[in-house]
Amino acid sequence: MANIDQNITQVVNVIDSVDLGLANKIQELLNPIYTSRYGEFFQQTFFGIPLANLIFAFLVFLFILVLRHLFTYIVIAFLQEFAKRSKTYYDDRIISALKAPIRFSFIIVALHFFFLLIFKETTFVKNILNSMMLYALFWAILSIAEALRELIYNAAAKFNDDLSKEMGGFVLTLVKIIIGGIGLASILQVWGVNVTALIASLGLGGLAFALAAKDTASNLFGSLALLLDRSIRIGEWVKVGGVEGVVEDVGMRTTKIRSFGKSLITVPNSIVANSPIENFSRRGIRRIKMHIGLTYATSADQVIEIKNRIEQMLREHEGISQKDSLMVYFDSFGDSSLNIFIYTFTSTANWAKYLDVREDIHIKIMKIVQECGSDFAFPSQSIYIESMPEK
């Protein structure tokens, strides 16, 4: 905490000295105006503020906003163009990430000059400006961390290439929480809150805090379990506890799954870690299971020929996995059909390619049945009348 106190003091000193004495010099320039023949007019006050000071305060504020505009479109643009010539793209991202915090810093400086020139920079106003300066500082740090996301992913890939995005995202989120926590503590100390004492007081209510944070802790450990078990990855098609879709993010507290209806479902990591996970993306193959029904007019020889030709077609089909089960059998006598059972696997798990393979197989089965002189049955009933009543 001593380091935080020292850093805050340095930031406050920067704010107090940011005008470099310009406010006093501007005030010296205003003195001849007050002593001129128009001095009586400029000495008029609005809410206790001399008119000349109020006018110059607005002019300085607008001048700094103009500098902000010029800095953005000249200096930042030049740095971005210069960064494009480098071999890495991290400098481009850092410059782009710092653009917004720097623009915000110009507004803080403009407000600082404005309140100095109208003699209204009270302790309360100064605390607000100090808080804004700290906010801009930690905003810049968080923006740099986000700009280096790919660098964190690459560092995580050295430990585990398969989980580089998940581990990198977890580390980046943890870093952001730490930075945000330090920033909040810094702002609280600006307002006179003793952060050290505040943290120490949390120890008195530690039990209540632990009970309140029980679910958060379980979700945190759940996310660690998911990363270590490698059970799911971003982009995979999974089914968890009745939720089915594509994994979009594995965070510290929740896992986000995009359903096939395009709705985003957020599942606590504790539930994901303790539920059976069906990972469809890791199948490698997809199953085809069907029954085809032939009419009862089909002879035994036709059934055998159809069965054999379907099996031969599947064994020669390039979209069918020959390493896995492949079964074609005359399965049963149905109520209105002779049923042939077909069980096999495609050589791809891709949904679109699977549908292409299955469609092609359906068409070829239809042709085989037609070429063998048979037809597909449909639910029907035959009524036999043994005799007709006499007239």
N, C-alpha and C positions, 0 to 999 in steps of 0.2 A: 504493500500500500504506500510505502514511502516513495517508491518510484513513481506511482500514479500521482501522488501529491506534487512531486517535483515537475512532472510533465505538465500538469495543470497550471502550475505557477508560470512555467515557461510560456504556455499558450496565452495566459492572461497578460503577461508582460508584452507579448507580441501585439496584442490588441491595444494595450495602453500606449504603445510607442509606434503604432502603425502610421500615425499622421506625420511622423518625423518632424514635428514642430510646425507643420504647415498651417494648422489651425491658428496658432499664435501669429504666424506671419500674415494670414488672411485678416485676422483681427486688426493687425497693425495697418493694413491697407484700408480698412474700414474707418479708422480714426479720422483721416482727412475728410471723409464724406460727412462725418458727424459734425466737423468744425466748419464745413463749407456753408455757403448761403442757403443750400437746400437741407442743411443739417437738421433744421427743425422738423422738416417733413420726414426724413429718414429716422429721426429719433422717436417717432410715434411707435407705440407698442401694441401688439396683438397677443393677448393672453400672456402678457408680461415679456414678450420677445420684441426687441427693436426691429423695425421694418427692414433696415439695411441687412442685418444679420439673417433675417428670414429669407430675404431675396437671395443672398449669396449662398445660403444653405441649400436652397433649391437648385441654384445654378451648379454648385459643386456636386450635388447628388446626380444631376443630369449629365454633367461632364464625366463622372466616373462610369455612368451607364454607357456613355459613348465609348469610353476606353474599353469597357467590357466587350462591346460589340466589335471594336477594332481588334482587340486581343484574340477574340474567338475566330474571326475571319481572316486574320493576317498571321498571327503567331502560331495559333493552333493548326491552321491550314498548312503553314510552312513546315511545321514539325511532322504533320501527317504525311506530307509529300516527301519529306526527307526520310521518314521511317520506311516508306515503301521501297526504298533502294537497298535496305538491309536484307540479309538472307533469312532472318526470322520474322515472323508476323506477330510476335508477342509485344514488341514495341508499338506497333500500330494499335493493338488492342488496348494497351495501357494508356496511350495518348487519348484515344477515343473515350475510354472509361473516365479519365480525369477531366474531360471537357465540362461536364455538368457541375461537379463540385467546384471547379475553378470559377465558373460563371456565378455560382452562388456566393463564392467568397468576395467577389466584386460588390455584390449587393450588401454584404456585411460591412465592408469598408465604407461604402457610400452612406450607410446608416450611421456608422460611427462618426464620420465627418459632419453629417447633418445634425445629430444631437449635440455634438461639441459646439457647433457654430450657433445653435439656438439656446445654448447653456442649459440643456435638459438631459445631459448624460448623467443621470442619477445612478445610485448603486443598483437599483432595480433594472434600469435600462442596460447598465454595464453587464449585469449578470445574464440578461437576455442575449446580448451580443457575444459574450463569452461562450454561452451555451450553443449559439449558432455556429461560432467558430469551431468548437469541438465537434459539433454535428458534421460540419463540412469536412473536418479532418478525418473522422472515422468513416464518413461516407466515401471519401477518396480511398481509404485503405480497403474497405469492402469492395469497391469497384475494381481495384487492382487485383484483389483476390479472385474475383469473378473473371477478370480478363485472363488470368493465368490458369483457368480451369483445365485447358488442354495439357498444360505443363504438369499439373497434378495428376491427370489421367495417365500421362506417360510415365511419371514416377511410380504410380501404382501398378502399371503394367510390368515393371521390372520384378515385382513380387508375384503378381498373378495376372497374366495377360487376359485370361477369360473374364476376370471380374474387375478389370481396370476402371470401367465407368461406375460400377456400383461402389467400389472401394474409394475411388477418387471423389465421387459425389458425397460419400459419407464423411470423408476427411474434410472436404471443402465446407460442408454444413457445420461440422464441429469447429473449424477455424472461424467461420462467420459468427457462430454463437459466442465464442471467446472474445472476438473483437467487439461485438455488440455489447457484451457484458462489461468490458473495460470502458467502452464509450459511455454507457449508462452510468457507471460508477463515477466517471470523470465529471459528467454533467451534474450529478447529484452533489458532488463535493463543491462545485462552483456555487451552489445554492446553500452551502453550509451544512449539508448532511454528512455526518461522520460515517463514511462507508464501512470503516473498520469496526466501529461499534455496532453498525447495523448488521453486519455479517455475524458478529459475535452474539448479538441478540437472537439471531435465527437459531443459534444452538439451544436456546431456552425452549423454543417451540419446535425443536427438531423432530420430535415424535409426530406432532400434528402435520408438519411439513412432509415427513416421510410417508405418512398415510395418504396425504393428498396427492403425492407424486408417485404413488404405487403403480398406477396404470402407465404413467410416463416411463418409469424405470423398466417395467415389463416390456413395453414397446421398444425401448432402447436395446435391451438385451435380445429381444426378438429380432431386431435388425442385424445385430452382430451374428446371431445364429444363422440367419439367412445368408449372410455373406460368407461365413465359414463353411456352411454346408453346401453352398453353391446350388441350392435347390431351384432357384429361379434367377433369371437374368432379364435385363431390359430388352424388350422386343420379342420375348417369347410368349407363346400362346399357352395359357395355363387355366386350370380350374381349381379354385380354392374355396372350400366351404360353400359351394353353390354359386360362387361368383366366377364367371368364365369370360376371358378376354385376353388382350395383349398387355403385357406389363409395360407401363410407361415410365415409372420411377420407383425406386426403392429408397425411401428416405429414412431418417432416424426414428420417426414415429409411425409412419404409415407407408403402405405400398399402394400405388395408384394403378388401377387396371382399367383399360379402355375396352368396354364391352363391344360386341359386334353390332349393337344398336347405336354405337357411338357415344353412349353416356359414359362419364368418368366415375368409376367406383373407387372410393377410398377405404382401404381395409387396414385396421390397426395391425402392426407387425406382430403383436403378441398372438393374435388370432391366426395370422398366416403361419407363424412358426409352429403353432400347436395343432394345425389342421392338416389333413391329408392333402398333398399337392399333386395334382395330375398335370404333368408337363407334356403337352401334345407336341411341342416343337422338338423334343428330343427322341421322338419315335423313330425317325429315319424312314419308316415305311407306314403305309396305311392299309387297313383291312377292307376287303370286299367280301361281303357275306350276303347271299341271296338264295331264294328258291324260285325256280321257274316251273310253271304248271302246264303240262301237255294234256291235250284232250284224251278221253278214254278211247277214242277211235284209233289212237296210235298203237301200232303193234309192238311186241317185245323187241323185234329186230330193229325197228326204228328208234326205240328208246335207247338201245345199246349203241346204235350208230351215232345218235345225237350226243349221248354222254361222252363217247370216245372222241368225237370231233371237237367238242367244247374243251375237253382236257388237252387235246393236241394244240388247239388254238392258243390256250393260256400258256402252255409250255414254250410256245414259239413267240409269244408276244414280248416285245422289248420293254414294255412298261410294267411287266409283272416280275416280281422278285422270285427267282428260281431257287434261292437259298432257304426260303421259308415254306411253310405249309401250303400245299396246293391239293385240294380235294374236290372231286366231282363224282357224286354218287346218286343213283336212283334211290331216293330217300323214303318215299312213302306213297301210299294210296290215299289221296285226299278225297273229300266229299264230291268234288267235281273235276279233279285233275290228277294226273300222274306227276308227282313232284320230284324234280331233280335238284339236289343240294349242291351249291357252288361256294367254295371257301378258299380264298387266296389273298395275297398282299401285293400292293403296287410297290414299285422300286423307288418311289418318291413319297415324301411327306407333304410336299407343297400342295395346298388346297386346289389351286387352279389346275395344276398338272394331274392331280388325282382325278378330278372331274373329267378331264380330257380322256384319260385312260379308261375310266369306268364307262363313259359314253361310247367309246370305240368298242369296248367289250360287249355292251348291250346290243349295238348294231350288228356285230358279227354273230352273236347268239341268235338274233332274229333271222339272219340270213341262213344260218345252219339249220334251224328248225324248218324254215320254208323249203330249203333245198332237199331236206330229208322227207318231204311230203307230209309233214305234220303241222300242227297249229297250236297256238296257246289257248288254254282253257279259260273260261270265265265262270263265275258261280252260276250254276243252273240246276234245275231239277227235272227229271223225266217222270211222267205219270203214265202208268200202264193200266189199261182198263181190261179186265179179264172177260167181262161180258156186258152186253147192253141189255137193259130191261126190255121185256116184251111189250109190244104195243097192246 
